[in-house]
Amino acid sequence: MPLATLSSIVELLKSKSIVVVEETEKIYGTLSREGLEYIDMLPEEKVVLLLKELGGNASIDKIESVLGKEQANIGIAWAIRRGWIVVEKGDIRLKEFKFLEEHHKMLQMFTNTREVPQALLEDRVFQELVKRKLIVLSKKRIKVVKLTISVDEALKIIEHGEGISRLTRDVIVNRLWMKAKIKPYNIEALPPIKYSGKNHFFKEFIEMLREIMESLGFSEVKDDYVIPELWNFDILFQAQDHPSRDIHDILIVEGDADLSEYIDVVERTKRVHEEGGASGSIGWGYGWSLKKASKLILRSHTTAVTARYLISYSKPPVRLYTIDRVFRRDNPDARHLPEFTNFDGVIMEEDFNFRKLLGLLSQILRHLGIKKFKFKPAYFPFTEPSVEGYGYVAGYGWIEVFGAGMFRPEVLEILGVKHPVGAWGMGVERLAMVVYGVEDIRLLFSKDIEFVRRFPIIRIDRLGGV
């Protein structure tokens, strides 16, 4: 019978004063690892037996060389305490000796865990073995159920009371159903709620994003969390003295990256930053530093991933996306986290333009079931024109969910790309807030198991996306 069922029955019988439950504490003992090692011979016995073999006298060094320093030290100390040996100026002399039969019998008793009788707790040998940690004690609370009345009286109370509420094997085998009343079933009572196993709703949301992008012909790309500033900022034409590269905004990792295999990218980046290159720009007009570009950081956005991959593609069409973690120095609140998930994408086509980019972004949002959204002009160092996108959460208002734009000519030259490129970056948590109607971003990572169990998983086919 399951313990929960048994506990329920006992509580019912207690409420009818048929049984009482008495709690008592019992002490159990078992041998420690050291106790198992000494079950046949204690260290002090080993010392005196060795002394006897050596003629009754030996140096401490000799004993240690045979038994080992730890065993010898323990054995000598206990042999002195028992008055078996005398130590003088580093030499040991044997006085008397007798086997510790009571000790070995006691150790044999506790080779398996067993209850310690009250009388044994005051036994001198037992106390010594416990003190030496050869026997380890533990306490357990035991519940004893006792009838307060006879069995016949108990059955009468059950028969005239609520009766048997559950048909168990014991009730059937012992034919209790013939003597006691069966409690009527309430067919209107709701059954207990059973939650089926499922993935975390936020993980499912990310998988849904992947399905949407794959259906639109995009391929996923990945990169490391720790990257040089070159990929995070410089290839995106972000000046090396830009405030977003300050130590207060990014998380710096000790060490530098070896960029020797990217010498062509480094040379283009240096040329565009300093003088604008062939892009038609005048650049930033400063001396670009390879040392700063080599500094390692925790990436602050995943445009660093998609832009870097574009270097490997020269001919359109190219559709890439990435969904992964990024890190920033933000204080947690209802809309911000210091570690969050970015969803970035780039698209390169011969005739691609800003209007087509807005159409693609609208298509992604509608796939997600976001029906109320709007675009707002914005500024980003690496795109022009640029736009911010907002989604509406009922009862909470408009939440910024992405930034987007067309890569600037300077960025295209650094990447070695000769065709228009549209790019965007979305905060996945903020997207999820809009789709699920969640008002606090921290709820997406709730540890409340009941909240997670009850949270609905929304799939594309339920969103009515286009």
N, C-alpha and C positions, 0 to 999 in steps of 0.2 A: 504494500500500500504506500503511495507517495506520502512524504512527510507533511506536505501542505494539507492533504486530505485528513491525515491522522490528527494534525493540530486542530483542524476545524471541528472534528468530532469531539475531541477532548474539551474544547472550549464550550461546545454545546452541552456536554454532560456536566461541566462545571456550573454552567448557568442554571441547571436544574438541581444542583446540590447532590448529584449522583456520585461524583468523584471529587477528590482534592488532588492538587498537584504539589508535591514537595520537592524543593530544590536542595541538593546537597553538593558539596565540593569534594572531589576525590583527587588524590595525588597519584601520579603515575611515574614510574622510573624506567630508564633504559640506559644501556651502556653508550658512552661517548666513543668516538673513534679511538681515543687513547685507551679507554677501558677495554675495548675489544683486543687491542694490542697486548695488554698486560694480563689477559684472562688466565694464562697459564703460568706466568712468572712476572712478579713485580720488579722494578729496577733495583730495589735494595737487595732482593734475593739474588739477582744476577751479580751484584757487586760481591756479596759475601761468598758465593759459590766460586767466583773467579779467584778471590783471595785464598780460599781453601785449596784450589788447584795450584796456586803459587806458593804454597807453604805457610800461609797465614800472614804474610807481609808482602807489601808492594807499594810502589810510589803512585801518587795520583796520576802522573803522566802515563804510567803503564796501564792503569785502569781505563783512562780516557782513550788511549790508543786502541784498546780492544773493544770497548762498548760504545765509543763515541762520546764526545764532550757532553752533550745534552743528557743522555741516559746515565752517564757516570755521575754528573752533578746531582741529578735527582736521586739516584740510588745511594750515593754517599750521604746526602743530607738526611734521608729517611733512615739509613742504617745507623747513623750517629744518634738520631732521635730515639731509636729503639734500643740503644745501648749495645749494639752488636760489634761496633768497631771503635777504635781510637785513632785520631789523626794527630800526628806530631811532626812538625817541620816538613810537610809535604809527603810524609810516609803514612801508610795506613796499616794498622795492626788489628787482626781479627780477635775478638774476645769470645763471643758465643753466637749461636745461630739456631733458628728453628723456622720451618716453613710456615707461612701464613695461611693455614688451611681455611680458617673462617673467612678470610678475605676472598679466597678463590671461590668458595661456596657462594658467597654473596654476589660476586661478579657473575657466576654461572646463572644465578636466579634471574638476572636482568638482561640476558642475551636477547630476549624479546621484551617489548614494552608490556609492563604489567602494573596492576594497582599495588601501591605500597600500603601494607597494613599499618594501623595507627601505632601498634607496639614497636614496629620496626623503625619508625621515625626516631625513636629515642635510643636505638641500639648504637653502641660506641663504634663498632666496625663500619656500620652503614653510614654514620655521620662522617667518619673519616674519608670514606670513598666518595661521598658527595662533595666534601670540602676539596678533595683532590681533583674534582670534576671528572672522575672516572664513571660515575653514575649521574645522569642528568635527570632532574625532576621537572614535571610539568603538571599544571592543574587543569581540571575539566569540571564544568558544572553539569550535573546529571539531574534530569527531571524524572521523578517517580510518580506514577499515577496510581492512586489507591481508591478503591470503592468505599463509600461512606455507609452504604446500605447493602443488603443482600442482592443477589442477581435477580431473584423473583420480584423484589420490590422495585428494582430498577426497570425491569421490563414493563411492570404495571404503569410506572410513571411515563415511560416512552409511549405505551399503548394509548394512554389517555391524554397525552400531550400532542405535540406537533407530528409525532411519528417519524418514520424513516424517510429522510429527504433524498437519499441517493441509494440506488440499487448497486451494491458492490458484490464482489465475489464472496466475501465473508458473510454478508447478509443472506445470500442464496445458499451457500454450503451449510451454514449453521441453522438454516431454516428459520431465521428470525422473522421473515416475512409472514410466517404462520402465527406468530405470537404478537407481533407489533403492528400498529396501524401504519399504512403507507401514506405519506404526505402527498396530497394531490399536486399534480404538475400545473404550473401557471403557463399556459400555452401562449400568453400574450407578452411574457417577459422577453426582453431582447437578449440575444446571445452575447457572450463576451466578444469584444472587438479583437480580431487577429490581423496584425499588419504583415503583409507579405514583404519579403526581402526586396530591396531595390537599391540602386545607386543613390548617392547624395544628389539632391536636386540641383545644386550648383554645378556639380560635375556633369550631370545630364545636360545642363544648359550649354556648357562648353562644347559637348559633343554635338549638340544641335547646331551650334555655330559652324563647326567643321563640316557637317552635312550640307548646310546652306552654301558654304564656299565651294565645296567639291561639286555641288550641282551647278554652280555658276562657272565651272571650268578653272578654278584656282587650285594651285598645288601648295601644300604646306612645307615650310622650311623651318629649320631649327638652328640655334647657336648657343654658345656658353653664356652663363650668367655673368661671369667675370670677363670683361673685354677691355681693350685699350680705348682711351678717349678718342682716338682716330675714328673708330667705327661709330661711337656714340655721338660725337659732335663734329669733328673736322670734315668728314666726307659730306656732311650735311650743311657745309658752309656756315657753321656756327663759330663766331670769332672766339679766339682763345682767351679773351678778357671778358666774355659774355657773363652776366651775373648768374645764369643758370649753371655755370661750370664752377661756381664758388663752393668751397668746402662745406658751407652751411646747407647746400642743396643736394649734393651728391654724396655717395658713400664710397670712400677711397679704399682700395686694397693695396697692401704693401707690395712693391715690386714694379718692374717695367716689362713691357712686351717686346719681343724681337720682331721688328717689322721689315727685316732685310729681304724677305721673299715678296714683299709688296712694294718694291722700290718704284715701280711705274705709278702706282696709286699715290705714294708719298710725294713724288715729284709733281704730279698734277695738282694735288692738294696744296702744296707749297706755292706753286705758281698762281693758282686761282686766289688763294687767300692774300697773297702779297700784292698782285697787280691785276687780277681779274682774268688772266689768261686770254683765250680767244672767245670768251662768252659775251663780250661786249660790256662787261662790268669793269670797274676800277679796283675791285677787291677791297680788302680792309686796310691796306696801306701800312702794314707793320711787318716786322721780321718774324715769320712763322717758325715755331719751335717744334722740332721733331721729338725732343725730350718730353715736352708736355703731352704731345699726341701719343706717346708710348706709355704714359701712366695708366695703371690698371684701376678700374672702378667696377662697381656693381651697376649693370646697365640701368638707365633710368627710363628707357622706352624701347619698344621693339621695332621702331623704324630703323634702328641700327642694324637689325637682322635683315629685313627685306631690302634695304638700300645696299647693304654689303653684297647680297646675293645677286643684285642687278649687274654688278661688275662682271659676272660670269656670262651674262646674256647680252648679245649684240644685236640680234634680229628679233623684231616683233612677230607675232603677238606673245607677250609674257604676262602671266597672271600668277602672282605669288601672295601668300598670306602666312602669318604666324600668330599663334596664341600661346603666350607664355608669361612667366612671372617677371616683374620689374620692381625696382627698389628706389625709394626717394625718402628724403628727410621730412616726412609729414607727421603731424600729431593725429592720432586716431580720433575721429568724430563721426557724425552721422553720414558724412559724404566722403571722408578721406581715410586712407590706410597707408602705412609706410611700406607695405609690400602688397602688391595687387597684380591683377592679370591684365595684360594688354593684348588687344586684337589689332594687328596691323596688316595692311595690304598695299600692294602696288600693282598697277596695270600699265603696260607699255604697248601702244598701238600706233600705227603710222598717222592716223587722223584723229587721235584721241584729244579731247579738249575738256574744259572746265564744265561745260553743260552736260557732257556724257558722264563725267565724274559724279555730279549731283544726281543724275538718273540712276547710276549704279548704287549709290548710297541709299537712295529712296527705295530701290528694289530690295536691298538687304534689310532695311528697317521694316518693310512690309512683310518680308518673309518671317520676321520675328514677331509679327503681330502688333507692331507699334504703328498705330494709325494716326496719332497726333504727334507731329514733329515739325520743326522749322529750322531754317538755316540762317546764320548771322555772319556778316563779314568779320574776318579776324586777321591776325598777323602771326605768322610763324617764320623763323629765320630761314627755313629751307624751302618754303613754298610761296608761290605768287601766281594767281590770286589764291587766297586762303579763306576757309570758312569754318565755323563752329556749328555743330548740330545739337539740338535739344529735343528731348522727349518729355511727354507730359505724364505725370503720375497723379491720378485722381486724389484730391485731398491734400496734395503736397506741392504741386506746382511743376514748373519746368526744371529739368535736370540736364546739365550738359553731359552728352554721352560720347562725343567724338570731335576731333579736329581733322581737317583735310585740306587738300590743295594740290596744285600742279607744281612739280619740282622746278625750282629756279634753274636758269641756264647754267649758273655756276656749279650747282649740284650735278647736273647732267654731264658737264665737262669732267668733273672729278671722277664720276663713275664710268666715264668713257661711253656714255649712251648718246645716241644721235636722234632719238625719237621722243615724242612727248610722253611723260610719265605722270599719272595721277596717283596720289598716295593718301592714306588716312590712318588714323590711330584711334581706337576706341577703348575706353575702360570697360572691361567685361562686367565687372561688378555693378557699374552704373547702368549698363544695358540691362542686366538682370533685375535691377531695382525697378526699372520702367516696365519691363515685361511682366514681372510678378507683382508689381504694386507695393514693393517693400519700401518703407520710409527710412530705414536705418541700414547702412551698408554692412554693419557688424552682424546683423541677423543672418546674413548669407553664410556665416561661419559659426552659427550657434552650436553650443555643446548640449543643448536641451534635446534629448533623444525623442521625447514626445513631439516637440515642434518639428523635428526633421521627419519623423514618421508620418505626420499628418500633412506635411507640405506637399502640394500637388506637383507632379512632374508634367511639364507642358512639352508636347512634341510639336513638330512642324505641322503635321496634319490636323492638329487641333487649333492652330493659330489662324488658319484661313489665309496664309501667306500666298502671294502671287508667284 
